[in-house]
């Protein structure tokens, strides 16, 4: 319906409302009184002149009323009220009174009420008729047998939006039959004609009672534990479970019901995700910040947060030109006014690092550059030593020479009682940073990560690709456990540690209990819409350097919660003995790496790191029998 027809309908409504106001105030008696007839005629003429003009000014004829909502109705309220106020001014100023000896002023209030109902009703009827026509279109829906009964978990804004989209788009083949919600005041109520049938805990019984084909989770802000409970209940009820995208995707209008995504495993951390509030502005505002390894998953997100925190200049350092190029371009798109410098350099090159630090004079350094893959570093231990150990020494030395105030090293839980060259190399890197902090009284610290979900090379993308191929999922051992954190949590830890740094500390995130990798694999299979037994899991045996379970600190360490306990300060007694011992270790590793002598590297690390036990991973043989999750 076009707006010129709305205009004509408004004119008819204006006349009827004026007539109705006089009839309600004076009954039909007024038609026999000349003074009241005169008042009616002049008021009708004034209404025809004032109301359409005011409605036009308020944009009532420039809106597509097929999709009218509450905000549009608020504009109708303002427009009608403004028009009635202007008419009241006309009456009060005596413009009509000059020709009419008497005017019943209560007619103004009655006319306002009737006009509000008629003008709003016209526009709402357009939407109602339009939606009825779309639902009744014969070719718009699927065959009756293909329509799925859908139960919506969540009767809030997201659930209301999902149900409305299903009702507006019958071609989706999804018919909502009810909501589930834990708020008691919603029980038994109806939203868009669909009842709230019960609580989330009633999912299984309602699925069986109503013959539900699919459950849609419409709780974008719910805790991961709640989402997992709903998914597990759906699995027990043998019904398909899907989740709507996050609240920001819903708000930007880019989501429809036919684009429901799988639940992200990051939503299913077996602990409450840490709300990574920004603390960067406390010490990064107006500073020059240098990030090594800036092209990686952690490094690039760290650069984004640093830029957002108001750093005056950001230097992205990396050895891979493509990753640095991509990271710098993404940042320039997000923050066009930021001063960014992309530098291709190897942290092992002392001369190059000195030139970079001399040119940019950074105030804060985040050292994320490192080799991280355990089996690869077992094969090439000299690379782990030169990059993770000697590269860290080069960057720390450059930072000291050029007066860097704060330095944060990103380490790993594999540095605790290491069984791999990678873990041992990061433990030595921690000692290098600790010594520089103590010797030069600088705010230089280290943080330890668990496994970062979603990062390049993490287990989750690898498992997803195997699931897409139909399996099998390859796991090394059924009892392998790891700590998990998200990329935002990892960056939060790094930035928070930089702000807490006094010098020489070690910080870790409170990641709860370690998660079995086989449980993670089972969650991914279910969240991919598959039954737990449909994808085989093959155990291949521990790889060289791997251990069954990681820990976050040595057994004799002291831990202190910081603030609300999300971050822990760790003091380890099992550390390098003294400067001479560390110097001897570095000299020996330098010679062994230059000679390509991996066996010597193992021996040197074992001599100077009492908790380093090499070769445990190689002792564990493979378990060739594929198994399935039951």
Secondary structure, 3 states (H helix, E strand, C coil): CCHHHHHHHHHHHHHHHHHHHHHHHHHHHHHHCHHHHHHHHHHHHHHHHHHHHHHHHCCCCCCCHHHCCHHHHHHHHHHHHHHHHHHHHHHHCCCCCCCCCCCCCHHHHHHHHHHHHHHHHHHHHHHHHHHHHHHHCCCCCCCHHHCEEEEEECCCHHHHHHHHHHHHCHHHCEEEEEEECCCHHHCCCEECCEEEEECHHHHHHHHHHHCCCEEEECCCCCCHHHHHHHHHHHHHCCCEEEECCCHHHHHCCCCCHHHCECCCHHHHCCCCCCCCCCCCHHHHCCCEEEEECCCCHHHHHHHHHHHHCCCCEEEEEECCHHHHHHHHHHHHHHCCCCCEEEEECCCCCHHHHHHHHHHHCCCEEEECCCCCCHHHHHHCHHHHHHHHHHHHHHHHHHHHHCCCCEEEEEEEHHHCCCCCHHHHHHHHHHHHHHHHHHHHCCEEEEEEECEEECCCCCHHHHHHHHHHCCCCEEECCCCCEECEEEHHHHHHHHHHHHHHCCCCCEEEECCCCCEEHHHHHHHHHHHCCCCCCCCEEEECCCCCCCCCECCCCCCCCEEEEECCCCEEEEECCCCCCCHHHHHHHHHHHHHHHHHCCHHHHHHHHHHHCCCCCCCHHHHCCCCCCEEECC
